[in-house]
Amino acid sequence: MAMFPLPRRCAHLLFPVLLTCSAAALAVPVTDELDVGGAIRARFDHDPDRDIDKAGFDTLMLRATYTSDSWIGAARYRFYGKQYPYQYTDHIGDVAFAEYAWVGYRFDADRQVQVGLNQVPFGLQPYFGSTFYETLGNVVGLEDVSAVGAKYIQQQGDWNLQAGLYGRPAWPGRGTSNGSTYSTVVTSADDYVPEGTRNQERQIVVARLARSLQLGEWKSEVGVSALTSRLENKDTHDAGRRNAYALHYLGQNGPWSVQLQAGRQQMSPRNPGSDEVVSFGGYDGTFNVASRGNLYVGDLSYSFPGTFVGGWVSGMKVYGNYSRFDKSATGFDASERFILGTSFSVRSFYIAVEWLNGRNDPYIGGSSYTDSLARGGTDHWENQLYANVGYYF
């Protein structure tokens, strides 16, 4: 595993936090049904090409879950700020938003409904692979997305049906940008985005159907997803559409796991200028995404059975993940992301270490943040080392 030096000033901030968290887990089972807890995480970024060598606070998360025979619910809220990459803010909490917040009812063991801010059922669930950093599916608004509405889930033998009807994307949180949500969603561009658009997404309808089956030695799942929504432009006061669909496969054979997905996103906005881009936002930033393109994801992982170091280390996994966004517009360069990583637990700490590689990727290697997922950025591969250490309670 590659190692990199930590800046002394960041280490001084980080180590007291970790020492404090080394006490017994603090999750509080308030009742037999209600549990509250959270996590505190640190992040490490190393990119010598950009002279980045950072370590410090990443996230504070607070959560609550409720489970009874009939009623269920969950909520989680995240706090960021002050430390890299939010060093432009003054305090922790200057960037903050809800990840999810919903209540639900279970009709029986196989049927339930969730109402509120819940995860949109599209493609591989809950993520498009094993990576902590997530895939390009996340930054084009299809992976790990929550919206406000109702979702129905039914398990019927080997078949799983999920269908959602959402009035709008996640509620805005706190930040310095129009992209003040956990999920990457259609939003009005900030002033710094060249040729940015001002759309809002409404009336989101999505369905996902998957079947479990045995294919030789592989315990498998195959599925299809479809999403459609209304794109309302704030400048032209006209409405277009956003359509997306995907096929996915998940296979497991002992310690080996394979995840594959192919899909297409096709948006027809009614912008006052070019209709080739739609502005998206999240995590306190906004950027342009090509209106039309194909998304491909492949993930291979190996999970080591048992524990190590006298039972201190468990859940060790190594993985490789590749994602590609091929844009349909002439002259728009494809975006690619390739991640090699490992994740494991050391008692109550969850650790992920990943080597990130990106081409025309807004988040990796300093390519154009605002235009990489549209026309493109540096159009050559960039890389950096990333690690995240979380204490969950």
Protein Blocks (a to p, Z undefined) as FASTA:
>chain_A
ZZddddfklmmmmmmmmmmmmmccfbdcfblmbccdddddddddddfknopacdddfbdc
dddddddfkbgcddddddeehiacklmbmbehjagcdfbdcddddfblmbccdedjdddd
ehjafbecjbfnlpaklmnopgopacddddddddehjbccdddddfbdcdddddjbfblc
fbdcdddddfklghiacdddehiacddddddddehjaccdddddddddddddfklopacd
dddddddddddehjbccddddddddddddbfbdfkbccddeehiacdddfbdcddddddd
dddehjeehhlaghiacdddddddddfbghiacdddddddddddehjbccdddddddehi
akgghiafklmmmnopnopacddddddddddZZ
